[in-house]
Amino acid sequence: MNNRTEHIRENNAETITWILGATGETKEKIKNYIMDQGIKAFLLHHKQLEIATEEHEKIDVLKRVIQTFDGDIETINFGDMDEGC
């Protein structure tokens, strides 16, 4: 992963955890997943994370908001992948 991609993922992770109000271990799990896999993978596969059901529900709400304004999560370019997808 190049520096630009890492920087974008780091900013995205901070923004997402802030929006979700995530703290402590939950925040770290979310940040680590985003840093390793990117936002799109996080939004599509967050159920794989061992976090509280209410946290998954918050992520689902965030996904609905994003999809309302930007369309299908799978087609959105979050700018955090080396190959630009």
C-alpha positions in Angstrom: 0.0 0.0 0.0 1.5 3.4 -1.0 1.6 6.4 1.3 -1.3 8.2 -0.4 -3.6 5.1 0.0 -2.5 4.6 3.6 -3.2 8.3 4.4 -6.7 8.2 2.8 -7.5 5.0 4.7 -6.3 6.6 7.9 -8.5 9.6 7.4 -11.5 7.5 6.4 -11.0 5.3 9.4 -11.0 8.4 11.7 -14.0 9.8 10.0 -16.0 6.6 10.1 -15.2 5.8 13.8 -16.2 9.4 14.7 -19.5 9.2 12.8 -20.3 5.9 14.5 -19.2 7.2 17.9 -17.0 4.1 18.2 -14.6 4.0 21.2 -12.2 1.6 22.8 -11.8 -1.9 21.4 -14.6 -1.3 18.8 -12.9 1.7 17.4 -9.6 -0.2 17.1 -11.3 -3.1 15.4 -13.0 -0.8 12.9 -9.8 1.2 12.2 -7.7 -1.9 11.8 -10.2 -3.4 9.3 -10.3 -0.2 7.3 -6.5 0.2 7.3 -6.1 -3.4 6.1 -9.0 -3.7 3.7 -10.4 -0.3 2.9 -13.8 1.4 3.3 -15.6 -0.6 0.6 -14.6 -3.9 2.1 -15.5 -2.6 5.6 -19.0 -1.5 4.6 -19.7 -4.7 2.6 -18.2 -7.1 5.2 -18.5 -5.4 8.6 -20.6 -8.4 9.9 -17.3 -10.4 10.1 -16.1 -8.1 12.9 -16.8 -9.2 16.4 -18.4 -6.0 17.7 -21.8 -5.4 19.4 -25.0 -5.8 17.4 -25.8 -2.1 18.0 -22.5 -1.2 16.3 -23.4 -3.3 13.2 -26.8 -1.5 13.2 -25.1 1.9 13.2 -22.9 0.8 10.2 -26.0 -0.4 8.4 -27.6 3.0 8.9 -24.4 4.7 7.6 -24.5 2.4 4.6 -28.1 3.4 3.8 -27.2 7.1 4.0 -24.2 6.6 1.7 -26.3 4.6 -0.8 -29.0 7.2 -0.7 -26.6 9.9 -1.9 -24.0 7.9 -3.8 -25.6 4.7 -5.0 -24.6 1.1 -4.6 -21.6 0.7 -2.2 -20.0 -1.8 -4.6 -19.7 0.8 -7.3 -18.4 3.7 -5.2 -14.8 4.7 -5.6 -13.7 5.7 -2.1 -10.2 6.5 -3.3 -8.5 4.3 -0.9 -7.3 1.4 -3.1 -3.9 1.4 -4.9 -5.5 0.5 -8.2 -8.0 3.3 -7.9 -11.1 1.2 -7.6 
